[in-house]
Amino acid sequence: MKFSLRCLFSILILLVLLGQPVFASNIFPLEPPDTSSPRATFSSFIHYTDELYAAATAAEEDLYLAREFMERAERCFDFSQVPPTLLKDVSIESVLRLREIMDRIELPELTDIPDKHEAKANNILLWRIPHTEITIGRCPDGPRMGSYLFTPETVRRLAEYYDEVNHLPYRSDKGPDYTGFYEQYIYSSGWMIPDGFLKKLPDWMKLGYMGQAVWQWMALFLFFLLGSSSLWLFWLWHRTLKAKVHGWHWGLERLLFPIYAMLVCVFLEYLVDNQINITGDVLSFVTMMLEFIFAVYGGIAILIGGDVVMRGILVTSKIKEEALDADVIKLICRLVSFGLVFVLFYNVGSYFGIPVTAIFASAGIAGVAVALAARETLANFFGGVSIFMDRPFRAGDYIVLDNGDRGEVKAVGMRSTRIQTRDDIMITIPNSVITNGKVVNQSRPYPSFRVRIKIGVAYGSDVDQVEEVLMELAQNNSLAIAEPAPRVRFREFGDFALEFELLCWAARPHDRGRLIHELSRDIYKRFNAEGIVIPFPQQEVYLHKSGD
């Protein structure tokens, strides 16, 4: 006969979802066990385990009532030092183990156990069952502070105590037909493995080793071998799939393998815990290993998912990779991804009973030291944030720095800005330098760029003809835009020439040099053809012969 405590959880949840009554009518669902004194706790544990055995062995097994009695018996223990990931199995095994131990040793009379008044009068903090190390102690803190519970040390050593008394017979008052449930519980299987199959196994496969039957060890190895093989085969298929769909923009196919690995971990944990029914320290190790692997692949899935969302946003929004917007989107997606991974492993650490708060507090102190050492990097990062907020320039703009460097902005990152000069030289400038200096953006607020060409003509030239020639040349040049219109200004009477200035606009700052070149060349040719003289500075020296 298989003791069906493990299936009670799933049946109970299913009936709650279906709206069926969960608790039998002869028990108060909110009534807690009495743990006000060592006597009360001892008595409550005996009472609820008696009722649990009665409900589980009745002609019509009452699963609801059995589960309720199990939960109340579990509340007689202090499981504060048990990792949450192992709590369900440890609590069940602790109840069954302790009852098995008590059924084999002589127990004290209830009157010999301190009651509430004695415990208060004598300030009793700990009480041990005579001739054992099984201890009931008062909780010093936590949500059950003041309650008398079987201590965490007792919980930790129950397997050791059980091994020491396992060879002893049950007490005579239990009757000749009395049978405990613990070994049935640990050596039984789930619904996927028929009881008839186990009965046909040879006796040597039913022998126990480290708390597990030989057939359980063999099944454990087989399931892990199948799980590992399925992961390897899926990885090979996944690698082939990624090569075929390499052109997909979002890259959703990259999520398939980590998700599949997580599902394999969940399924293996279910098989190990509920079907081959591994228990004790072996179950603790296997469960924590599988859940750690699950968490690792969960973190990988989060990081890949963040990258998928990032690329999807860039593709659908048609944002260039070198644009600052792309860097900001990447930064936000990565910060969110790392934040979710941090939350995931923080909860996993707490779930495993690791003092993550103290660890992260120490990491915070180390982070301050790292931040001080990397202050220049942080300054560049916040400089990038400042550029994103103020938008003094963008990728594609022509800028001039206060040191004279001029070029096209190729990329604005969170750490540095890259500028390509007209000599096709790439300059990388830390953002902290740019944000603390003067920047002239020649592409803003309008993309056109004014060009000034100064020209001097000889005194006596026809100024109307000069203006007409200059306007004609500017209007006929394809690099000069029509709006704003070109113009000519007579600036001043110079020492050697009449000073004119031709003003026109190039469509882009890129065209400034070529436009100046073409106009200067055309002006010189046309002036020569029209007979307009371009004077050059000259000085005449007269020598006078002085008298004797």
KEMAR-170862 format. One line per field, with one value per residue (C-alpha): x, y, z; residue in three letters. Coordinates in Angstrom, 3 decimals, padded with zeros to 6 digits. Each point is the difference from the previous one (the first is absolute). Layout:
residues N
east X:... .
north Y:... .
up Z:... .
res ala:... .
END
This chain:
residues 548
east 000.000:001.390:-000.417:-001.361:001.202:001.872:-003.118:-001.999:001.426:-001.097:-003.439:-000.581:000.889:-002.137:-003.080:000.494:000.068:-003.184:-001.730:-000.313:000.163:003.510:-000.346:-002.187:-002.854:001.381:003.044:000.392:002.130:001.504:000.722:003.782:001.790:000.610:003.711:-000.207:002.230:002.183:-002.915:-002.435:002.363:000.798:-003.680:-001.008:002.560:-001.109:-003.671:000.287:002.249:-002.416:-002.823:002.159:000.654:-003.659:-001.177:002.609:-000.801:-003.785:-002.120:-000.882:003.214:-000.770:002.708:-001.259:-000.016:003.354:001.588:-001.441:001.354:003.375:000.162:-000.842:002.630:002.518:-000.791:001.488:003.473:002.295:000.958:001.536:003.410:-001.347:000.323:-003.463:000.792:000.264:-002.663:-002.825:001.999:001.951:-003.172:-001.747:003.076:000.539:-003.535:000.248:003.531:-000.729:-003.140:001.956:002.581:-002.635:-001.727:003.217:001.137:-001.518:-001.805:-000.516:-003.382:-001.701:-000.006:003.814:000.210:-000.119:-003.327:-000.671:000.057:003.167:001.774:-000.894:000.780:003.389:000.821:000.573:001.591:000.880:-001.370:001.355:-001.780:001.698:002.990:000.023:001.236:-003.410:-000.696:-002.985:000.994:-001.615:000.398:001.990:-001.136:-001.882:-003.720:-000.374:001.953:-000.918:-001.286:001.600:001.091:002.333:003.257:001.860:002.837:-002.485:-001.317:003.530:000.915:-003.248:001.521:002.863:-002.402:-002.133:003.005:000.901:-003.440:-001.080:001.002:-002.152:-003.503:-003.096:-001.116:-002.274:-002.907:-000.114:-001.370:001.346:-001.509:001.260:002.106:001.616:-000.249:003.479:001.636:-003.113:000.222:003.679:000.054:-003.289:-000.528:-002.363:-002.977:002.179:001.662:-002.553:000.267:-000.197:003.180:001.887:-001.238:001.477:003.462:002.651:000.635:003.465:-001.536:-002.182:002.908:000.647:003.204:000.399:-003.724:-000.972:-000.797:002.329:-002.747:-000.376:003.715:-000.230:-003.082:001.704:003.026:-002.236:-002.119:003.063:001.543:-003.193:-000.271:003.625:-000.408:-003.146:001.778:002.899:-002.295:-002.077:003.176:001.083:-003.425:-000.020:003.398:-001.257:-003.155:001.956:002.108:-003.148:-001.822:003.078:-001.750:-002.810:000.176:-001.379:001.945:-002.748:001.460:002.860:-002.424:-000.953:002.968:000.031:-003.782:000.260:002.803:-002.198:-002.869:002.333:001.113:-003.608:-000.975:003.034:-000.702:-003.600:001.135:002.648:-002.252:-003.410:000.565:003.173:-000.452:003.591:000.212:002.390:003.361:000.062:-003.262:001.339:003.124:-001.844:-002.746:002.411:002.167:-002.962:-001.448:003.394:000.300:-003.565:000.938:003.145:-001.965:-002.704:002.621:001.276:-003.564:-000.527:003.205:-000.828:-003.582:001.257:002.235:-002.920:-002.227:002.811:000.583:-003.720:-000.384:002.949:-001.329:-003.619:000.952:002.665:002.599:003.593:002.442:002.403:-002.655:-000.102:-003.631:001.175:002.581:-002.605:-002.444:002.780:000.952:-003.579:-000.664:003.242:-000.568:-003.507:001.382:002.779:-002.482:-002.298:002.957:001.001:-003.535:-000.045:003.235:-000.860:-003.196:001.818:002.591:-002.726:-001.797:003.152:000.476:003.087:000.399:-000.206:-000.689:003.370:001.712:-001.490:000.736:003.668:-000.219:-001.409:003.051:002.241:-002.089:000.794:003.712:-000.394:-001.991:002.779:002.588:-002.107:-001.079:001.251:-002.116:-002.993:000.665:-000.066:-003.190:-001.801:001.404:-001.761:-003.208:000.409:000.444:-003.111:-002.026:001.258:000.503:002.698:000.799:-000.959:001.550:000.525:000.489:003.115:001.546:003.040:001.621:001.692:003.409:-000.741:-000.835:-002.806:-001.809:-003.153:-001.404:-000.012:-001.175:-001.007:000.421:-000.547:003.754:001.445:-000.810:001.666:000.674:001.282:002.012:000.236:003.349:-001.924:001.548:-002.178:000.275:-001.406:-000.743:-001.141:-003.447:001.234:002.346:-002.729:-002.545:002.548:001.127:-001.377:-001.605:-001.095:-002.643:000.166:-003.004:-002.448:-002.501:000.164:002.016:001.183:003.384:001.003:003.092:001.863:002.435:001.880:001.336:001.765:-000.091:002.159:-001.053:-001.704:-001.854:-003.702:-001.608:-003.320:001.775:001.843:-003.249:-001.734:002.790:000.143:-003.801:-000.033:002.733:-001.710:-003.417:001.422:001.919:-001.833:001.391:-001.463:-003.682:-002.554:-001.551:001.406:001.010:003.647:000.995:002.947:001.165:002.396:001.771:002.619:002.574:003.172:003.551:000.609:-003.438:-003.743:-001.057:-003.017:-001.479:-002.078:-002.421:-001.821:-001.149:001.091:-002.668:002.110:003.094:001.653:-000.090:001.651:003.532:-000.981:-002.325:002.751:002.383:-002.344:-001.098:003.558:001.157:-002.930:000.415:003.660:-000.705:-002.939:001.788:002.875:-002.462:-001.848:003.192:-000.698:003.267:000.618:002.750:002.608:001.659:002.892:002.198:001.818:003.276:001.331:003.644:000.889:003.490:000.770:001.971:003.617 .
north 000.000:003.376:002.909:002.772:003.154:001.228:000.065:001.924:003.351:-000.354:-001.407:002.729:002.789:-001.533:-000.177:003.563:001.162:-001.989:001.607:-003.191:000.006:-000.625:-000.862:-002.569:001.247:-001.436:002.267:003.731:001.138:002.995:-001.677:-000.060:-002.729:000.804:000.800:002.088:-002.368:-003.092:-002.166:001.663:-000.402:-003.623:-000.813:001.841:-001.880:-003.405:000.879:001.279:-002.821:-002.524:001.670:000.164:-003.767:-000.689:002.144:-001.495:-003.645:000.300:-002.147:003.147:001.981:003.656:001.910:003.418:-000.893:-001.789:003.052:002.298:-002.195:-000.136:003.807:000.325:-002.546:001.949:003.143:-001.625:000.434:002.963:-000.112:003.479:-001.329:-002.177:001.553:000.722:-002.125:-003.091:000.922:-002.130:-003.243:000.648:000.778:-003.211:-002.132:001.638:-000.827:-003.611:-000.526:001.444:-002.086:-003.114:000.828:000.608:-003.264:-001.887:001.682:000.388:003.305:001.940:000.445:003.247:001.042:-000.148:002.532:003.703:001.614:003.667:001.066:-001.937:001.308:003.573:-000.335:-001.654:001.939:-003.258:000.635:-003.584:-003.413:-003.352:-003.299:-002.111:-002.069:001.711:003.182:000.780:003.510:002.296:003.651:003.397:002.113:003.130:002.053:-000.139:-000.273:-002.892:001.628:-001.498:-003.305:-003.275:-001.989:-002.835:001.876:000.496:-002.148:-002.813:000.390:-000.114:-003.180:-001.965:-002.186:-000.848:-000.796:-002.141:-002.054:-000.666:-001.417:-001.466:-003.530:000.157:-001.511:002.090:000.357:-002.732:002.413:000.636:-003.497:-002.857:001.315:003.559:001.165:003.387:001.937:001.432:-002.848:-000.432:003.706:000.084:-003.259:000.471:001.431:002.420:-000.686:-000.357:-003.135:-002.765:-001.736:-003.326:000.811:000.634:-003.252:-001.936:001.468:-002.298:000.416:001.488:002.954:000.756:000.240:003.423:001.962:003.537:000.109:-001.005:-003.380:-001.314:000.309:003.665:000.604:-001.705:002.027:003.203:-000.714:-000.965:003.161:002.234:-001.840:000.464:003.649:000.720:-001.824:001.938:003.267:-000.937:-001.020:003.144:002.107:-001.568:000.675:003.525:000.785:-001.124:002.073:003.158:-000.433:-000.264:003.010:002.201:002.759:000.430:003.416:-000.760:-003.212:-001.710:-003.388:000.667:-000.393:-003.568:-001.824:001.715:-000.402:-003.672:-000.492:001.585:-002.331:-003.005:001.072:000.366:-003.370:-001.760:001.501:-001.222:-003.513:-000.148:001.336:-001.395:-003.098:-001.797:001.681:000.881:001.234:001.309:001.574:-001.437:001.780:003.211:-000.129:-000.914:002.577:002.844:-000.983:-000.081:003.246:001.680:-001.137:001.207:003.404:000.208:-000.716:002.359:002.753:-000.834:000.122:003.419:001.386:-001.432:001.247:003.505:-000.124:-001.255:002.859:002.506:-001.135:-000.122:003.615:001.117:-001.852:001.082:003.618:000.061:001.455:-000.070:-002.055:002.950:002.419:001.051:-001.142:-003.506:000.139:001.230:-002.739:-002.575:001.409:-000.027:-003.534:-001.265:001.759:-001.500:-003.430:000.154:001.313:-002.973:-002.387:001.639:-000.449:-003.588:-001.014:001.992:-002.032:-003.217:000.689:000.623:-003.128:-002.030:001.495:002.036:003.296:002.081:003.239:-000.134:-001.015:002.874:002.423:-001.001:000.292:003.510:001.041:-001.487:001.817:003.342:-000.757:-001.029:003.177:002.135:-001.824:000.334:003.618:000.986:-002.722:001.159:003.594:-001.099:-001.963:002.964:002.150:-002.331:000.371:003.793:-000.129:-002.149:002.438:003.267:-001.256:002.568:-002.166:-003.284:-002.573:001.609:003.545:002.028:001.400:002.070:-000.511:002.710:-001.423:000.473:-003.600:-000.085:-002.904:-002.060:-001.728:-003.690:-001.481:001.264:-002.647:-000.031:000.257:001.852:001.829:-000.824:002.720:-000.537:002.955:001.122:-001.817:-003.225:-000.313:-001.370:001.886:-001.510:002.554:-000.849:001.386:001.708:002.121:000.966:000.952:002.240:001.835:002.257:-001.811:001.758:-001.967:001.123:-002.165:001.591:001.550:-000.067:-002.462:002.690:001.563:003.581:000.497:003.350:000.821:003.268:001.544:003.296:001.847:002.849:003.589:001.234:-003.317:000.041:-000.985:-000.864:-002.376:-001.609:-000.564:-001.389:-002.484:-001.236:-000.484:-001.851:-002.395:-000.747:-000.586:-002.362:-002.190:-003.244:-000.176:003.376:-000.123:002.504:000.675:001.948:001.828:000.916:003.613:002.296:002.682:002.874:000.005:002.779:002.064:-001.877:001.216:-001.711:-001.068:000.334:-002.767:-002.114:-003.086:-002.729:-001.739:-003.201:-003.215:-003.591:-002.654:-001.841:000.813:-002.853:002.130:003.106:-000.749:-001.053:002.999:002.445:-001.751:000.173:003.587:001.256:-001.718:001.306:003.574:000.103:-001.264:002.332:003.058:-000.692:-000.336:003.207:001.970:000.565:000.374:-001.656:002.147:-001.212:001.993:002.075:002.800:002.606:001.418:003.286:000.972:003.709:001.252:002.294:003.270:000.468 .
up 000.000:-000.978:002.394:-002.244:001.732:-003.077:-002.176:002.608:-001.112:-003.628:000.893:002.578:-002.450:-002.745:002.201:001.212:-003.632:-000.681:002.960:002.040:003.820:001.225:003.662:001.656:002.132:003.255:000.168:000.327:-002.962:001.801:003.320:000.580:001.964:003.644:000.393:003.162:002.007:-000.481:001.209:-002.418:-002.964:000.832:000.468:-003.187:-002.058:001.322:-000.472:-003.561:-001.195:001.519:-001.908:-003.125:000.120:000.669:-002.933:-002.359:000.886:000.172:-002.303:-001.928:000.109:000.811:-001.821:001.091:003.657:-000.247:-001.594:002.683:002.792:-001.748:-000.178:003.682:000.960:-002.109:001.987:003.075:-001.563:-000.402:-003.691:-000.003:-001.106:-002.804:-003.482:-001.449:-003.048:002.261:002.534:-001.378:-000.098:003.213:001.937:-001.079:000.617:003.414:001.130:-001.139:001.317:003.423:000.340:-000.984:002.679:002.657:-000.860:000.828:003.237:003.444:000.327:003.220:001.613:-000.940:003.639:-000.020:-002.830:000.993:-000.705:-000.680:003.650:000.831:-003.082:000.899:003.706:-000.575:-003.189:-001.878:-003.393:-000.974:000.865:-001.207:-000.257:002.690:-001.157:-003.426:-001.632:-001.449:001.263:000.215:000.376:000.173:-003.157:000.892:-003.020:-003.263:-000.698:002.492:002.799:003.361:-001.421:001.145:-003.071:-000.860:-000.497:-003.323:001.355:000.598:-003.549:-001.385:001.916:-000.381:-002.741:002.355:002.854:-002.288:-001.134:003.635:000.919:-003.319:001.042:003.169:000.004:000.553:003.615:001.280:000.482:-003.769:-000.636:-002.155:-003.260:000.340:-002.927:-000.436:-003.202:-000.379:-001.935:-002.120:-000.730:-000.991:-001.984:-001.835:-003.481:-001.675:-002.221:-003.105:001.425:000.800:003.366:-001.805:-001.881:003.238:001.515:-002.907:000.527:001.510:003.700:-000.476:-001.859:003.004:002.408:001.494:-000.487:001.390:000.612:-003.551:-001.515:-002.696:-002.615:000.960:-000.563:-003.387:-000.964:001.140:-002.205:-002.940:000.222:000.154:-002.947:-002.037:001.035:-000.957:-003.318:-000.837:000.772:-002.271:-002.868:000.411:-000.028:-003.291:-001.516:001.449:-001.514:-003.410:000.393:000.865:-003.139:-002.141:001.496:000.387:-001.951:002.506:001.598:003.444:000.557:002.026:-000.891:002.456:002.909:-000.894:001.557:003.434:000.257:-000.920:002.554:002.687:-000.905:000.196:003.498:001.156:-001.446:001.490:003.412:-000.232:-000.953:002.721:002.758:-000.885:-002.115:001.061:003.393:000.892:003.598:002.621:-000.746:-003.514:-000.808:001.530:-002.171:-003.204:000.572:000.706:-002.982:-002.400:001.322:-000.254:-003.632:-000.544:001.433:-002.180:-003.157:001.237:000.276:-003.493:-001.340:001.601:-001.537:-003.428:000.323:000.764:-003.086:-002.110:001.188:-000.584:-003.574:-000.659:001.094:-002.142:-003.049:000.285:000.795:-002.768:002.358:-001.217:002.048:000.325:001.246:003.634:000.184:-000.814:002.792:002.462:-001.004:000.362:003.386:001.307:-001.250:001.506:003.311:000.193:-000.917:002.592:002.557:-000.626:000.212:003.284:001.369:-001.257:001.714:003.112:000.340:-000.925:002.696:002.556:-001.215:000.597:003.454:-000.966:001.944:-003.173:001.863:001.733:-003.245:-001.965:002.821:-000.252:-003.775:000.434:002.005:-002.664:-002.618:001.625:-000.252:-003.638:-000.731:001.479:-002.060:-003.174:000.494:-003.476:-001.569:002.025:-001.054:-003.634:000.604:001.529:-002.797:-002.431:002.001:-000.165:-003.782:-000.276:002.096:-001.567:-003.571:-000.949:-003.036:-001.571:-002.281:-003.443:001.305:-000.726:003.140:000.916:003.388:002.000:-000.917:-003.705:-000.902:-002.570:-001.519:-000.366:003.068:-000.830:003.281:003.407:002.667:003.727:000.594:-002.992:-003.242:-003.319:-002.597:-003.538:-001.292:-003.642:-000.068:000.669:003.438:002.773:003.284:003.202:002.683:003.551:000.715:003.152:-002.167:-002.458:002.643:001.757:-003.137:-002.742:-002.931:-003.193:-001.887:-003.632:-000.931:002.445:000.022:-003.848:-002.065:-002.507:000.617:-000.893:-002.148:-000.155:-002.781:000.254:-003.210:-000.686:-003.345:-001.175:000.455:-003.165:-000.580:-000.924:003.319:-001.675:-002.341:002.920:001.918:-003.084:-000.710:003.582:000.195:-003.304:001.063:003.328:-001.605:-002.622:002.477:000.794:003.548:000.975:000.995:-001.283:003.377:001.764:-003.181:-000.647:000.583:-000.551:002.418:-000.595:003.328:-000.045:-001.813:000.697:-000.116:-003.312:-001.273:000.163:002.423:-001.049:001.689:-001.654:002.373:-000.931:001.716:-000.503:000.426:002.596:002.025:-001.918:-003.194:001.422:-001.170:-003.510:-000.444:001.037:-002.382:-002.992:000.559:000.563:-003.198:-002.051:001.359:-000.984:-003.522:-000.549:001.331:-002.388:-002.880:000.937:000.559:003.668:001.814:003.305:001.559:002.345:002.763:-001.348:001.254:-002.040:001.308:-001.347:000.494:000.085:-000.354:002.845:-000.547:001.074 .
res met:lys:phe:ser:leu:arg:cys:leu:phe:ser:ile:leu:ile:leu:leu:val:leu:leu:gly:gln:pro:val:phe:ala:ser:asn:ile:phe:pro:leu:glu:pro:pro:asp:thr:ser:ser:pro:arg:ala:thr:phe:ser:ser:phe:ile:his:tyr:thr:asp:glu:leu:tyr:ala:ala:ala:thr:ala:ala:glu:glu:asp:leu:tyr:leu:ala:arg:glu:phe:met:glu:arg:ala:glu:arg:cys:phe:asp:phe:ser:gln:val:pro:pro:thr:leu:leu:lys:asp:val:ser:ile:glu:ser:val:leu:arg:leu:arg:glu:ile:met:asp:arg:ile:glu:leu:pro:glu:leu:thr:asp:ile:pro:asp:lys:his:glu:ala:lys:ala:asn:asn:ile:leu:leu:trp:arg:ile:pro:his:thr:glu:ile:thr:ile:gly:arg:cys:pro:asp:gly:pro:arg:met:gly:ser:tyr:leu:phe:thr:pro:glu:thr:val:arg:arg:leu:ala:glu:tyr:tyr:asp:glu:val:asn:his:leu:pro:tyr:arg:ser:asp:lys:gly:pro:asp:tyr:thr:gly:phe:tyr:glu:gln:tyr:ile:tyr:ser:ser:gly:trp:met:ile:pro:asp:gly:phe:leu:lys:lys:leu:pro:asp:trp:met:lys:leu:gly:tyr:met:gly:gln:ala:val:trp:gln:trp:met:ala:leu:phe:leu:phe:phe:leu:leu:gly:ser:ser:ser:leu:trp:leu:phe:trp:leu:trp:his:arg:thr:leu:lys:ala:lys:val:his:gly:trp:his:trp:gly:leu:glu:arg:leu:leu:phe:pro:ile:tyr:ala:met:leu:val:cys:val:phe:leu:glu:tyr:leu:val:asp:asn:gln:ile:asn:ile:thr:gly:asp:val:leu:ser:phe:val:thr:met:met:leu:glu:phe:ile:phe:ala:val:tyr:gly:gly:ile:ala:ile:leu:ile:gly:gly:asp:val:val:met:arg:gly:ile:leu:val:thr:ser:lys:ile:lys:glu:glu:ala:leu:asp:ala:asp:val:ile:lys:leu:ile:cys:arg:leu:val:ser:phe:gly:leu:val:phe:val:leu:phe:tyr:asn:val:gly:ser:tyr:phe:gly:ile:pro:val:thr:ala:ile:phe:ala:ser:ala:gly:ile:ala:gly:val:ala:val:ala:leu:ala:ala:arg:glu:thr:leu:ala:asn:phe:phe:gly:gly:val:ser:ile:phe:met:asp:arg:pro:phe:arg:ala:gly:asp:tyr:ile:val:leu:asp:asn:gly:asp:arg:gly:glu:val:lys:ala:val:gly:met:arg:ser:thr:arg:ile:gln:thr:arg:asp:asp:ile:met:ile:thr:ile:pro:asn:ser:val:ile:thr:asn:gly:lys:val:val:asn:gln:ser:arg:pro:tyr:pro:ser:phe:arg:val:arg:ile:lys:ile:gly:val:ala:tyr:gly:ser:asp:val:asp:gln:val:glu:glu:val:leu:met:glu:leu:ala:gln:asn:asn:ser:leu:ala:ile:ala:glu:pro:ala:pro:arg:val:arg:phe:arg:glu:phe:gly:asp:phe:ala:leu:glu:phe:glu:leu:leu:cys:trp:ala:ala:arg:pro:his:asp:arg:gly:arg:leu:ile:his:glu:leu:ser:arg:asp:ile:tyr:lys:arg:phe:asn:ala:glu:gly:ile:val:ile:pro:phe:pro:gln:gln:glu:val:tyr:leu:his:lys:ser:gly:asp .
END
